[in-house]
Amino acid sequence: MSADLTAYTEAARFQARLCDAFGSPFSGAVLDVIADDVGQGGPCAGLAAPWAGLDAARITADAGPLRLLGGLHYLVLSGATPALAALYPSATDGAERPALARVVPSVVSDHRERLTRFVASPPQTNEVSRSKALVGGFLTIAAETGLPLRCLEIGSSAGLNQNWNLYRYAFDGGWEWGDEASPVLFSSGWTGGTPPLAAEVVVAERAGCDQNPIDVSDPEQALRLQAYVWPDQAERLANLRAAIAVAGRSPPSLERADAAVWAGSRAVPAPGVATVLFHSVVWQYLASDVREALRETIAAGARAAAKDRPFAWLRMEPSLSQPAGMTEVRLTLWPGGEDRLLALAHPHGAIVAWRG
């Protein structure tokens, strides 16, 4: 192996261990196979070439190995690789490492051109289970304001979390809320108390922006979105597909726009509704000047807020004060402006620990 790809193998193995920790050992095994093949100068090394010479931290941040993991899943989902599909959890209960070690390099060699195009673009996901973490915040806003909600999302991706009130939440020994007929069902991973379930919820407006919005009405874009779900996380994939179906009936409102510019023009308190600016695992990816502009927009919204035109900032973002791998769900509601920690949540929304 060329020395300038050593860091790529390190990044792939680091991501493999993260997959293991997040309950995706199969994805970890595929990443280990990729790392081995790159180390041996196999077909995967050619796809790793764009990251040659970079350090492991930069490659991890750029999701280099995850792009190839997604590309392989994309080929499986598209039906292009029956031999690989036979090994994937979507087709069987799992696969032995030696079988993956034989098949993955062959698939990469046979589909090099297609995979090269796939890995050229950064990953983009739309974690529908984050609605499970955010729903308590929306219910709290509705309960405390008694007003319809204007839900404005930055970093929307495909906008699937805009449809949070069209999903079903039913937790064993816990609580139920939402559309009983919805194909999207969240039924596990909630601990702690309950949000204000009796709140009357009316969504007056739902809209969002993204620099590269995904149109799930386009089968190709929808397939790429599914490809970035780790293949051994069947519940995530099932709910993503169900949310895409819901979006077919209730299309998200999406604009291609800079978050700061879009929010500056849209996130303005309006009479008779509660305006909610929300986002999930977005803040860390924004440039410092964009974050500062958004803070100014939020401050302006706070100043303009009144009882008949409240303004809320709801977010689910990583925090250095919490255990690694957990995010904070926080709500600030004006007038008043108390900043509240509502819940701790897994980045994929798999676990929500409600604080209320």
Long-range contacts (C-beta under 8 A, 24 or more apart in sequence): 1-38, 1-39, 1-40, 1-41, 1-45, 2-41, 2-45, 2-52, 4-52, 4-53, 5-38, 5-39, 5-45, 5-48, 5-49, 5-51, 5-52, 7-51, 7-54, 7-55, 7-56, 7-59, 8-35, 8-38, 8-48, 8-51, 8-52, 8-54, 8-56, 8-59, 8-64, 8-65, 9-35, 9-38, 9-39, 10-56, 11-51, 11-56, 11-59, 11-60, 11-64, 11-65, 12-38, 12-64, 12-65, 14-56, 14-60, 15-60, 15-65, 15-66, 15-69, 19-230, 21-325, 22-230, 22-325, 22-346, 22-348, 23-232, 23-233, 23-350, 24-230, 24-232, 24-233, 25-232, 26-88, 26-89, 26-94, 26-95, 26-230, 26-231, 26-232, 27-69, 27-230, 27-231, 27-232, 29-95, 29-97, 29-100, 30-69, 30-72, 30-100, 30-104, 31-65, 31-69, 32-97, 33-97, 33-100, 33-101, 33-104, 33-105, 34-65, 34-68, 34-69, 34-104, 35-65, 36-101, 37-101, 37-104, 37-105, 37-108, 42-105, 42-108, 43-105, 43-106, 43-108, 43-109, 43-112, 44-68, 44-104, 44-105, 44-108, 46-108, 46-112, 47-71, 47-108, 47-112, 47-115, 47-116, 47-119, 50-119, 50-120, 62-122, 63-122, 63-123, 64-119, 66-123, 66-228, 67-118, 67-119, 67-121, 67-122, 67-123, 68-108, 68-115, 68-119, 69-230, 70-118, 70-123, 70-224, 70-227, 70-228, 71-114, 71-115, 71-118, 71-119, 71-227, 72-104, 72-107, 72-108, 72-115, 73-226, 73-227, 73-228, 73-229, 73-230, 73-231, 74-118, 74-223, 74-224, 74-227, 75-107, 75-111, 75-114, 75-115, 76-231, 77-223, 77-226, 77-227, 78-223, 80-111, 80-114, 81-107, 81-110, 81-111, 83-107, 88-231, 89-231, 89-232, 89-234, 90-231, 90-234, 90-237, 94-232, 118-224, 123-228, 124-157, 124-212, 124-214, 124-224, 124-225, 124-228, 125-157, 125-225, 125-228, 125-229, 126-156, 126-157, 126-158, 126-159, 126-160, 126-161, 126-214, 126-225, 126-240, 126-243, 127-161, 127-236, 127-280, 127-281, 127-347, 127-348, 127-349, 128-160, 128-161, 128-167, 128-184, 128-236, 128-239, 128-240, 128-243, 128-349, 129-186, 129-189, 129-236, 129-239, 129-348, 129-349, 129-350, 130-161, 130-280, 130-281, 130-316, 130-345, 130-348, 130-349, 131-160, 131-161, 131-163, 131-164, 131-167, 131-186, 131-349, 132-169, 132-186, 132-189, 132-190, 132-345, 132-349, 132-352, 133-280, 133-316, 133-327, 133-329, 133-343, 133-345, 133-349, 133-352, 134-161, 134-164, 134-278, 134-280, 134-314, 134-316, 134-329, 135-164, 135-165, 135-169, 135-177, 135-178, 135-195, 136-195, 136-329, 136-342, 136-343, 136-352, 136-354, 136-356, 137-195, 137-278, 137-312, 137-314, 137-329, 137-331, 137-342, 138-164, 138-165, 138-201, 138-276, 138-314, 139-177, 139-195, 139-196, 139-197, 139-199, 139-201, 140-195, 140-196, 140-199, 140-331, 140-333, 140-342, 141-274, 141-276, 141-310, 141-312, 141-314, 141-331, 141-333, 142-196, 142-199, 142-200, 142-201, 142-202, 142-274, 143-196, 143-198, 143-199, 144-333, 145-274, 145-310, 145-333, 146-200, 147-272, 147-273, 147-274, 147-308, 147-310, 148-202, 148-203, 148-204, 148-272, 148-273, 148-274, 149-201, 149-202, 149-203, 149-204, 149-205, 149-273, 149-274, 149-276, 150-204, 150-205, 150-270, 150-273, 150-274, 150-275, 150-276, 151-203, 151-205, 151-206, 151-207, 151-276, 151-278, 152-205, 152-207, 152-208, 152-263, 152-266, 152-267, 152-275, 152-276, 152-277, 152-278, 153-206, 153-207, 153-208, 153-209, 153-278, 153-279, 154-208, 154-209, 154-210, 154-259, 154-262, 154-263, 154-277, 154-278, 154-279, 154-282, 154-294, 155-208, 155-209, 155-210, 155-259, 155-279, 155-280, 155-281, 155-282, 155-285, 155-286, 156-208, 156-209, 156-210, 156-213, 156-252, 156-254, 157-210, 157-213, 157-214, 157-225, 158-213, 158-214, 158-215, 158-216, 158-221, 158-225, 158-244, 158-247, 158-252, 158-254, 159-208, 159-210, 159-213, 159-247, 159-252, 159-253, 159-254, 160-216, 160-240, 160-243, 160-244, 160-246, 160-247, 160-252, 161-280, 162-206, 162-207, 162-208, 162-252, 162-253, 163-206, 163-243, 163-246, 163-247, 163-250, 163-252, 165-201, 165-203, 166-246, 166-250, 167-243, 167-246, 182-242, 182-246, 183-242, 183-245, 183-246, 184-239, 184-242, 184-243, 184-246, 185-239, 185-242, 186-239, 188-235, 189-346, 189-349, 189-350, 189-351, 189-352, 190-352, 190-354, 191-351, 191-352, 191-353, 191-354, 192-343, 192-352, 192-353, 192-354, 192-355, 192-356, 193-354, 193-356, 194-354, 195-342, 195-354, 195-356, 204-273, 205-273, 206-252, 206-253, 207-253, 207-254, 207-255, 207-266, 208-252, 208-253, 208-254, 208-255, 209-254, 209-255, 209-256, 209-257, 209-258, 209-259, 209-262, 209-263, 210-254, 210-255, 210-256, 210-257, 211-256, 211-257, 211-258, 211-259, 212-256, 213-254, 213-255, 213-256, 215-254, 216-244, 216-247, 216-248, 217-247, 217-248, 217-251, 233-348, 236-348, 236-350, 258-290, 259-286, 259-290, 259-294, 260-289, 260-290, 260-293, 260-294, 260-297, 261-293, 263-294, 263-297, 264-293, 264-296, 264-297, 267-297, 267-298, 267-301, 267-311, 268-300, 268-301, 268-304, 269-301, 269-304, 269-305, 269-306, 269-309, 269-310, 269-311, 270-309, 271-308, 271-309, 272-308, 272-309, 273-309, 274-310, 274-311, 274-312, 275-301, 275-309, 275-310, 275-311, 275-312, 276-312, 276-313, 276-314, 277-301, 277-311, 277-312, 277-313, 277-314, 278-312, 278-313, 278-314, 278-315, 279-315, 279-316, 279-317, 280-315, 280-316, 280-317, 280-327, 281-316, 281-317, 281-318, 281-327, 281-347, 282-317, 283-315, 283-317, 284-317, 284-318, 301-334, 302-332, 302-334, 302-337, 305-334, 305-335, 306-335, 307-335, 310-334, 310-335, 316-345, 318-347
